[in-house]
Amino acid sequence: MQYTQEPFPTQQSEHSRSVHGEDTPFRHWSLVQDYVRSLVDRRGYDDYVNYNTTVERAEKVPAVSGRSEEWKLTLRKDGENTEYWWEERFDAVMVAPGHYSVTYIPSLDGLSEFSRDRPGSVTHSKHFRGRAAFKGKKVVVVGASVSAGDIAFDLTSVAQAPVHAVVKGHTFNGYFGDEAFNHSSIHKVVSVSHIEPASPTVHFIDGSSVPNVDDIIFSTGYSWTLPFFTPPSSGSSIEVKNTPVPIPRNNRIPNLYLHTIYTPDPRILFVGAVNAGLTFKIFEYQAVLAARLLAGRVSFSRLSSTESQLAWKVDCIAKRGDSSKFALVFPDFEEYCEELRRIAGPLTEDGKGRELPPFNKFWFKRFMQGHERRKDMSGD
């Protein structure tokens, strides 16, 4: 998962070695965090970053006499006793806030009352911090992807058996699989119909139910949000050429070419607007392309025509769907990265810039091998 020019730390945790062997490819989350932070803490990069600062609004300022079109950002920072607001102007906007921050919890009859009567009993996988808090508890886990599987499996060692997993009738993640849900201490159930808070009982759409539930954990994903962009007065339900700013719809970003370039305004660029898979590699390819475009080391003319960009997005919707799955790159990592590399181009004539390496098939092989190891640990 490392960046090409920034080797990833080799330290392995004792737990990882005990589970996956001496050649374990997995690293503790704190090591990953330190690695990411170290990329900024070098060469003076940290001097260009404002921390603990929110972008309240990003709006385009039309060109005026003597000044070209600009982006005006309204920024806010909390002080000890004072809240600071100010504006700054930029030639372009790089959007990289991630999309795993605003949790999605479905609306279910009785859920708010269940949560109100039992503070802390309803949580999202984003806030899961270990199994200890669920010792001896009767737990329902809602979700069919990787977080739900990891949590349900993890709870089998401490929670009241069985752990009830709402997975029947749902599509499993293509490469994470559903092995974790096959544990003998996990009971697979269908979707929740409603919750009876007084009992407390969770009812399912097939008429079955689980009484005396202590906790409900939702592993139901996240919602795309870009609150700093002001929506246009009237929206459109299709890909259009003239939407001035990117506004999430159907839990994806419309008009986003190669998940990186905003077609109506190519000076709005995204890094990280993809779903899981070869995460850091894809971030690197997107970031290098975006940086080279903005630095003028590759011309915007290298991009496909507006019509071709729109056609790419229509084709992507046909393959993946008009939903969060639009941002899924798997299994087409090589094709995707090679197209980004083609546009980014080689170094300039005077050797400046960062040239992306050809996609290495070993990356994908290693990626899949890692998932197979994860699946192997899901047995009884």
Secondary structure as the mmCIF struct_conf table of DSSP 4:
data_model
#
loop_
_struct_conf.conf_type_id
_struct_conf.id
_struct_conf.beg_label_comp_id
_struct_conf.beg_label_asym_id
_struct_conf.beg_label_seq_id
_struct_conf.end_label_comp_id
_struct_conf.end_label_asym_id
_struct_conf.end_label_seq_id
STRN STRN1 TYR A 3 TYR A 3
TURN_TY1_P TURN_TY1_P1 THR A 4 GLN A 5
STRN STRN2 GLU A 6 GLU A 6
HELX_LH_PP_P HELX_LH_PP_P1 PRO A 7 PRO A 9
HELX_RH_AL_P HELX_RH_AL_P1 GLU A 14 HIS A 20
TURN_TY1_P TURN_TY1_P2 GLU A 22 ASP A 23
HELX_RH_AL_P HELX_RH_AL_P2 TRP A 29 VAL A 40
BEND BEND1 ASP A 41 ARG A 42
TURN_TY1_P TURN_TY1_P3 ARG A 43 GLY A 44
HELX_RH_3T_P HELX_RH_3T_P1 TYR A 45 TYR A 48
BEND BEND2 ASN A 52 ASN A 52
STRN STRN3 THR A 53 VAL A 61
STRN STRN4 VAL A 64 VAL A 64
TURN_TY1_P TURN_TY1_P4 SER A 65 GLY A 66
STRN STRN5 ARG A 67 ARG A 67
STRN STRN6 GLU A 70 ASP A 78
BEND BEND3 GLU A 80 ASN A 81
STRN STRN7 GLU A 83 PHE A 90
BEND BEND4 ASP A 91 ASP A 91
STRN STRN8 VAL A 93 VAL A 95
BEND BEND5 HIS A 99 VAL A 102
STRN STRN9 THR A 103 THR A 103
TURN_TY1_P TURN_TY1_P5 ASP A 109 GLY A 110
HELX_RH_AL_P HELX_RH_AL_P3 LEU A 111 ASP A 117
BEND BEND6 ARG A 118 ARG A 118
TURN_TY1_P TURN_TY1_P6 PRO A 119 GLY A 120
BEND BEND7 SER A 121 SER A 121
STRN STRN10 VAL A 122 HIS A 124
HELX_RH_3T_P HELX_RH_3T_P2 SER A 125 HIS A 127
BEND BEND8 ARG A 131 ARG A 131
HELX_RH_3T_P HELX_RH_3T_P3 ALA A 132 PHE A 134
TURN_TY1_P TURN_TY1_P7 LYS A 135 GLY A 136
STRN STRN11 VAL A 139 VAL A 142
BEND BEND9 SER A 145 SER A 145
HELX_RH_AL_P HELX_RH_AL_P4 VAL A 146 LEU A 155
TURN_TY1_P TURN_TY1_P8 THR A 156 VAL A 158
BEND BEND10 ALA A 159 PRO A 162
STRN STRN12 VAL A 163 VAL A 166
TURN_TY1_P TURN_TY1_P9 LYS A 168 GLY A 169
BEND BEND11 HIS A 170 HIS A 170
HELX_LH_PP_P HELX_LH_PP_P2 THR A 171 ASN A 173
TURN_TY1_P TURN_TY1_P10 GLY A 174 PHE A 176
BEND BEND12 ASP A 178 ASP A 178
HELX_RH_3T_P HELX_RH_3T_P4 GLU A 179 ASN A 182
BEND BEND13 HIS A 183 HIS A 183
TURN_TY1_P TURN_TY1_P11 SER A 184 SER A 185
STRN STRN13 ILE A 186 VAL A 189
STRN STRN14 VAL A 192 GLU A 196
TURN_TY1_P TURN_TY1_P12 PRO A 197 PRO A 200
STRN STRN15 THR A 201 PHE A 204
TURN_TY1_P TURN_TY1_P13 ILE A 205 ASP A 206
BEND BEND14 GLY A 207 GLY A 207
STRN STRN16 SER A 209 PRO A 211
BEND BEND15 ASN A 212 ASN A 212
STRN STRN17 ASP A 215 PHE A 218
STRN STRN18 TYR A 222 TYR A 222
TURN_TY1_P TURN_TY1_P14 PRO A 227 PHE A 228
STRN STRN19 PHE A 229 PHE A 229
HELX_LH_PP_P HELX_LH_PP_P3 THR A 230 PRO A 232
BEND BEND16 SER A 233 SER A 234
BEND BEND17 SER A 237 ILE A 238
BEND BEND18 LYS A 241 LYS A 241
BEND BEND19 PRO A 244 VAL A 245
STRN STRN20 ARG A 249 ARG A 249
TURN_TY1_P TURN_TY1_P15 ASN A 250 ASN A 251
STRN STRN21 ARG A 252 ARG A 252
TURN_TY1_P TURN_TY1_P16 PRO A 254 ASN A 255
STRN STRN22 LEU A 256 TYR A 257
TURN_TY1_P TURN_TY1_P17 LEU A 258 THR A 260
STRN STRN23 ILE A 261 TYR A 262
TURN_TY1_P TURN_TY1_P18 THR A 263 PRO A 264
TURN_TY1_P TURN_TY1_P19 PRO A 266 ARG A 267
STRN STRN24 ILE A 268 PHE A 270
BEND BEND20 VAL A 271 GLY A 272
BEND BEND21 VAL A 274 VAL A 274
BEND BEND22 ALA A 276 LEU A 278
HELX_RH_AL_P HELX_RH_AL_P5 THR A 279 LEU A 294
TURN_TY1_P TURN_TY1_P20 ALA A 295 GLY A 296
BEND BEND23 ARG A 297 VAL A 298
HELX_RH_3T_P HELX_RH_3T_P5 PHE A 300 ARG A 302
BEND BEND24 LEU A 303 LEU A 303
HELX_LH_PP_P HELX_LH_PP_P4 SER A 304 SER A 305
HELX_RH_AL_P HELX_RH_AL_P6 THR A 306 ARG A 320
BEND BEND25 ASP A 322 SER A 323
HELX_RH_3T_P HELX_RH_3T_P6 SER A 324 ALA A 327
TURN_TY1_P TURN_TY1_P21 PHE A 330 PRO A 331
HELX_RH_AL_P HELX_RH_AL_P7 PHE A 333 ALA A 344
BEND BEND26 PRO A 346 PRO A 346
TURN_TY1_P TURN_TY1_P22 GLU A 349 ASP A 350
BEND BEND27 GLY A 353 GLY A 353
HELX_LH_PP_P HELX_LH_PP_P5 GLU A 355 ASN A 360
HELX_RH_AL_P HELX_RH_AL_P8 LYS A 361 ASP A 376
TURN_TY1_P TURN_TY1_P23 MET A 377 SER A 378
#
